Amino acid sequence: MNLVDDAARLRRSTLAQLTLDDERGARLRLRSGPLHADFSRQLVDGAALDRLLQLAERAGLERMRTELAAGEALNSSEGRAALHHSLRAEAADAADGEAASHAQAEAARAAQLVQGWVDKLRTDGLGEGREVREVVNIGIGGSDLGPRLLAEAIGGGAPGPRLHFVSSIDAHRAADLIARLDPAHTVVVLVSKSFGTEETLLNGNLFIDWLSRALGAEGMRARVFAVTANIAAAEKFGVTASRCLPIWEWVGGRYSMWSAVGFSFALAHGAAAFRRLLDGARQMDRHFFEAPLARNLPVLRGLIEHWNRVALDHRSRCVVPYDVRLALLPAYLQQLEMESNGKSVRRGGEPVAQPTAPVVWGGVGTDAQHAFFQALHQGTQVVPVEFIGVIQPAHPHQAHHRVLLANLLAQSAALAYGHDTRDSDDPLAAHKHHGGNRPSTVILLDALTPEALGALIAMYEHSVFVEACLVGINPFDQWGVELGKRIARQFLPALSSEAEAAALDPGTQALIREIRSR
């Protein structure tokens, strides 16, 4: 027997039957800190779960989990460790290896630097009685999505400056902010590990020019910070060395929100809120590294995701948070999962034989119910759904919140159990039939605190690592991101030169002619 055989057997079962098994339900429900996860409406039984755990054992998951904790160079294509979990550790925590210990010490020093600047700017402002009222975070990918998610999800803490984000190379957002912000009261944070990211440098130039015109070179330098591993490039760009906050090569961009990449959020909402986020992630780290695989939340989720993709051939997953503060979570998970595991070769370079990353998409409930839920319930393609709910709201309107949670629970139940109208004499019976047996997971947060959000995101990070281990790929590189950017640099001269355009492929030449004709 293998996973495909288990899947064939389970396709003859129904979730209505499977969820009657209390022992199975106990294995598929798990709490870690402020998170409760219920996988009991996934089309998996005890025997299939046992086989998934055996697969994890054969894949060396426990060994690789230990190597991740110790800082072994698991990013084999770039010869680097992946030590984002060290960013969350406290000074007193014992590290599992020399590399992890060094990373932990580096992270602690950087955290003190961040704390110092946050305290100074929030207390003393920018000099001459000018308080910081606006913070502009300029970055893209993980340098944008991470702090942006934090700001939307838990940004309602201590009063502080307003936080704005500029990511796209499309200048409309930058132009809008420059037109309405007061440069005297604005801090700009440029976030780029390499300090070579085209979008960030182009947008950064706009804001540096704006500040310089309004306040002079000295006034500009007092308001511009960089978060980077390339201090020399940042200084050359115009950022003073004392305002360069470090990150390191062992932190991938999509795993970097725990580092000084969170500086803009901490500046706007307080260093205490940021530390609480790290504490929640730290607790999830300890759970992942220490709990047995069968009772390990990131492991269980990773096994279920592997099952859906490899055994049941479900190639996408829908993420629906029933909390508007988590509206950015689907986009954040798109990058985390699809950039990490969107690979077609194994660690050694040979082709991977199984599906890897799902297509991740979603929206906020209950809005999503009035958009794409029709296809989830009655469409020809089965798409597993991940529902995220928050038990205690941050507002006093309990009647609203009860309706919200009732909708979350109802949608998961409706997907699982459906509504059989086949024996009805209603002439529209076929149209009203819901076949059910469509899998979903429910993850509940006790409340949307910094600790809970930290635990949730760390759970996803570790789960992605589990999925990568099961198919033998490297989740920490992203070579696929670079090709299009490199070609864009080749195409740029062709937009203003017919001679340059003549060397390109016919399809691109036709598009450039259309652009230039307008």
Buried (B, 14 or more C-beta within 10 A) or exposed (E): EEBEEBBEEBEEEBBEEBBEBEEBBEBBBBEBBBBBBBBBBBBBBEEBBEBBBEBBEEBEBBEBBBBBBBBBBBBBBBEBBBBBBBBBBEEEBEBBBEBBBBBBBBBBEBBEBBBEBBBEBBEEBBEEEBBBBBBBBBBBBBBBBBBBBBBBBBBEBEEBBBBBBBBEBEEEBBEEBBEEBEBBBBBBBBBBBEBEBBBBBEBBBBBBEBBBEBBEEEBBBBBBBBBBBBBEBBBEBBBBEEBBBBBBBBBBBBBBBBBBBBBBBBBBBBBBBBBBBBBBBBBBBBBBBEBEBBEBBBBBBBBBBBBBBBBBEBEBBBBBBBBEBBBBBBBBBBBBBBBBBBBEBBBEEEEBEBBBBBEBBBBBBBEBBEEBBEEBBBEEEBBBBBBBBBBEBEEEEEEEBEEBBEBBBEBBBBBBBBEEBEEEEEEEEEEEBBBBBBBBBBBBBBEBBBBBBBBBBBBBBBBBBBBBBBBBBBBBBBEEEEEEEEEEEEBEEBEEEEEBBEEBEEEBBEEBEEEEEE
